[in-house]
Structure formats: C-alpha cells, structure tokens
Amino acid sequence: MIVHPQFDPVAIHLGPLAIHWYGLMYLLGFGLFLLLGNYRIRQGHAFLTSKLLDDLLMYGVLGVVIGGRLGEVLFYEPGYYFSHPAEIFMVWKGGMSFHGGFLGVLVGMALFARKQQRSFWELTDFIAPLVPLGLAAGRIGNFINGELWGRVASPELPWAMLFPQARANDLAEGQTSSDLLNMLMQYGALPRHPSQLYEFLLEGIALFAVLWIYSSKPRARGQVSAVFLIGYGLARFVSEFFRNPDAGIFGHSYTISMGQWLSLPMIIIGVLLLLFFGKRQPR
C-alpha cells in the first residue's frame, strides 16, 4: 500500500522566515498566468499590453485571496468563523475556497474592465485559458500538504494511498462498517483515493488543453468564458465523487457534496451563456 510521502510543508527556511510549498504553488500559478498571457498578447489574442497584464494580475490576486477566504468562511465554516472572527484574517493557517476565489476574481475583472473601458466578456475570454495551470499548481500544493484527501478506496486499487493526516477520519469511518474496520486494523489506516491528483489532471491539465485548443480559433465573445464555466464545473463535480466531502452550509453529505452544489450553477450558467453567445458571429 502506498503511503503519502509526508512532505515538509515548509519548502525553505530563511532564519525566522518559513516559505511554504503552498505559497510557492501560488507563485507558480501567477507566474504561469503571466507567461501564457504574454504569449497570447504576442499572438494578437488580446487588447492588453504586458504592463496592463501585470495590473490585471494584481486585481486577480486580490480577488483570489479576499474571495477565497470569504468563500471558506461563508460556504464551509460560517459557525466556526463567526465564533472566532479574528481567525478570518489568519490566511496563513489555510482555508481557501475555489468558488469564493472565483467570485472574487469576477469582481476584480469587472472593476478592471470598467477602468479600461473594455468588454467584461472580452477580458474573461482572454484569461480563461490562463487559469487551469494555476489550479493544477494549487492541487499539487494540496497533495504536498496531505490535505483534501480522497474517499475510502478499494485496497486493490494500485494507486490507493494511506494518508496519516486522515487518522481522525479513518477512526470515525472505521466504526461505520465491519469491512472498513477490518481494513483499518489490517493497514493501520484506510486506503484512500489521491483525489488531489485527480483534480490536478481534470481541473488543471485537461481543462487547460480544452480551453487552449478551443480559444485558438475565432469564437463569439463570451464563448470561451462559457466553456470554462462548463469545463471546470464538470471537472469539479466528477472529482468530488472521489474526494472526501467537506462539511458546508448544507451539511456533510456523501451524496452531493458542498463542492458539487457550488459547481452546479457554474455548469448551468455556462450552458446558458454558450447558447446565448453562440448566436453571435465569431470575432
């Protein structure tokens, strides 16, 4: 049975300063955004300049951090954070919601588009293909930290993995059936899906390939953004079947998780936008 490697979450120690792998993954994601964005600018895919791209990234970073944190607070653990309001600002302790960060980025893009007097959809069509590799980097950060592990898997699955960080969950789930209890006694932990890697492949690599190819040809304004909504929503919805569900404002469910509830509107809105914008002529 494969055991999670138990990486040190701190990548670099510089005296009292500790640089975490997860922070480096964020930096990698932002760096890939700039690299791919400048490439698209050189290919004539945008009205932006390199300087405007730098400004756009700052709006996006603020949206990710503020929106991601508020999403965690409001969607997943409102009771805890409202009882401990000071911890809302302790971002370094972890706890960021993609869907909250996504909404934060949309607000940032709307403000940037208004400032530059450009179409909001033109802007989101440009950035949509730049996002998935950043998401992929984030999922690698999750895997390094040994967090957001998957649901219990068959021990016969070749890549099933034991996560020591999931010990409390293993003990609780091991009491729910004799089969799980036997696995727990045999392996000392429950074999689980490495769902972070599934999300890395689906939300990151696969979604990037789809959007990069789709956006390489002329499309009606808004269509690339619509495909992003559909693609991410579907990728997240599917991967949640393998990820240990998080408790959220709708409770803790193995049938439809909080991540799936939040992804459904993305899929529905994406389909409606694709149909709406599909009536227009490609740019």
Backbone hydrogen bonds, N-H to C=O, Kabsch-Sander energy under -0.5 kcal/mol:
donor,donor_aa,acceptor,acceptor_aa,energy
2,I,160,A,-1.0
4,H,162,L,-3.0
11,A,9,P,-0.6
11,A,19,I,-2.2
12,I,19,I,-1.8
14,L,12,I,-0.6
14,L,17,L,-3.3
17,L,14,L,-2.2
19,I,12,I,-2.9
19,I,17,L,-0.5
20,H,18,A,-0.7
21,W,9,P,-2.8
24,L,20,H,-1.9
25,M,21,W,-2.2
26,Y,22,Y,-1.7
27,L,23,G,-2.1
28,L,24,L,-2.5
29,G,25,M,-2.4
30,F,26,Y,-2.4
31,G,27,L,-2.5
32,L,28,L,-2.6
33,F,29,G,-1.9
34,L,30,F,-2.0
35,L,31,G,-2.5
36,L,32,L,-2.8
37,G,33,F,-2.4
38,N,34,L,-2.6
39,Y,35,L,-1.6
40,R,36,L,-2.3
41,I,37,G,-2.0
42,R,38,N,-2.3
43,Q,39,Y,-1.5
44,G,41,I,-1.5
45,H,40,R,-2.8
53,L,49,T,-2.2
54,D,50,S,-1.8
55,D,51,K,-1.8
56,L,52,L,-2.7
57,L,53,L,-2.3
58,M,54,D,-1.6
59,Y,55,D,-1.7
60,G,56,L,-2.2
61,V,57,L,-3.1
62,L,58,M,-2.2
63,G,59,Y,-2.1
64,V,60,G,-2.8
65,V,61,V,-2.5
66,I,62,L,-2.5
67,G,63,G,-2.0
68,G,63,G,-0.5
68,G,64,V,-2.1
69,R,65,V,-1.9
70,L,66,I,-2.4
71,G,67,G,-2.6
72,E,68,G,-1.7
73,V,69,R,-2.1
74,L,70,L,-3.0
75,F,71,G,-2.8
76,Y,71,G,-0.7
76,Y,72,E,-1.1
77,E,72,E,-2.1
81,Y,77,E,-2.2
82,F,78,P,-2.5
83,S,79,G,-1.1
84,H,80,Y,-1.4
87,E,84,H,-1.7
88,I,85,P,-1.4
89,F,86,A,-1.0
90,M,87,E,-1.1
91,V,89,F,-1.8
93,K,90,M,-1.6
94,G,91,V,-2.1
97,S,68,G,-2.5
101,G,97,S,-2.5
102,F,98,F,-3.0
103,L,99,H,-2.0
104,G,100,G,-2.3
105,V,101,G,-2.5
106,L,102,F,-2.1
107,V,103,L,-1.9
108,G,104,G,-2.2
109,M,105,V,-3.0
110,A,106,L,-2.2
111,L,107,V,-2.2
112,F,108,G,-2.3
113,A,109,M,-2.9
114,R,110,A,-2.0
115,K,111,L,-2.2
116,Q,112,F,-2.4
117,Q,113,A,-0.7
118,R,113,A,-2.5
123,L,119,S,-1.7
124,T,120,F,-2.4
125,D,121,W,-2.3
126,F,122,E,-1.2
127,I,123,L,-2.0
128,A,124,T,-2.0
130,L,127,I,-1.6
131,V,127,I,-0.8
131,V,128,A,-1.1
134,G,131,V,-1.1
135,L,131,V,-1.7
136,A,132,P,-2.5
137,A,133,L,-2.0
138,G,134,G,-1.9
139,R,135,L,-2.0
140,I,136,A,-1.8
141,G,137,A,-1.8
142,N,138,G,-2.0
143,F,139,R,-2.2
144,I,140,I,-2.6
145,N,141,G,-2.1
146,G,142,N,-0.7
146,G,143,F,-0.9
147,E,142,N,-2.2
150,G,193,H,-1.5
151,R,242,F,-2.9
153,A,191,P,-2.8
157,L,154,S,-2.0
160,A,157,L,-1.9
161,M,192,R,-2.7
162,L,2,I,-2.6
163,F,161,M,-0.5
166,A,163,F,-2.0
167,R,164,P,-1.5
170,D,166,A,-2.9
171,L,167,R,-2.5
172,A,168,A,-1.9
173,E,169,N,-3.1
174,G,170,D,-2.3
175,Q,171,L,-0.6
175,Q,172,A,-0.9
176,T,173,E,-1.7
181,L,177,S,-2.0
182,N,178,S,-2.4
183,M,179,D,-2.2
184,L,180,L,-2.5
185,M,181,L,-2.3
186,Q,182,N,-2.2
187,Y,183,M,-2.8
188,G,184,L,-1.8
192,R,161,M,-2.7
193,H,151,R,-2.4
195,S,193,H,-2.3
197,L,194,P,-1.5
198,Y,194,P,-1.1
199,E,195,S,-2.5
200,F,196,Q,-2.0
201,L,197,L,-1.9
202,L,198,Y,-2.8
203,E,199,E,-1.6
204,G,199,E,-1.1
205,I,200,F,-2.0
206,A,201,L,-3.2
207,L,202,L,-1.3
208,F,204,G,-2.2
209,A,205,I,-2.3
210,V,206,A,-2.3
211,L,207,L,-2.5
212,W,208,F,-2.9
213,I,209,A,-2.1
214,Y,210,V,-2.7
215,S,211,L,-2.6
216,S,213,I,-0.8
217,K,214,Y,-0.9
223,Q,220,A,-2.2
226,A,222,G,-2.0
227,V,223,Q,-2.3
228,F,224,V,-2.0
229,L,225,S,-2.1
230,I,226,A,-2.3
231,G,227,V,-3.1
232,Y,228,F,-3.1
233,G,229,L,-2.1
234,L,230,I,-2.6
235,A,231,G,-2.5
236,R,232,Y,-3.0
237,F,233,G,-2.3
238,V,234,L,-2.6
239,S,235,A,-2.3
240,E,236,R,-1.8
241,F,238,V,-1.5
242,F,239,S,-1.7
243,R,239,S,-0.8
244,N,149,W,-2.0
248,G,251,G,-1.0
249,I,75,F,-2.0
251,G,248,G,-2.0
253,S,251,G,-0.7
258,M,246,D,-0.7
261,W,257,S,-2.3
262,L,258,M,-2.2
263,S,259,G,-1.1
264,L,260,Q,-1.9
266,M,262,L,-0.5
267,I,263,S,-2.0
268,I,264,L,-2.5
269,I,265,P,-2.8
270,G,266,M,-2.3
271,V,267,I,-2.4
272,L,268,I,-2.2
273,L,269,I,-2.6
274,L,270,G,-2.4
275,L,271,V,-2.2
276,F,272,L,-2.4
277,F,273,L,-3.3
278,G,274,L,-1.4
279,K,276,F,-1.1
280,R,277,F,-1.8
283,R,219,R,-1.7
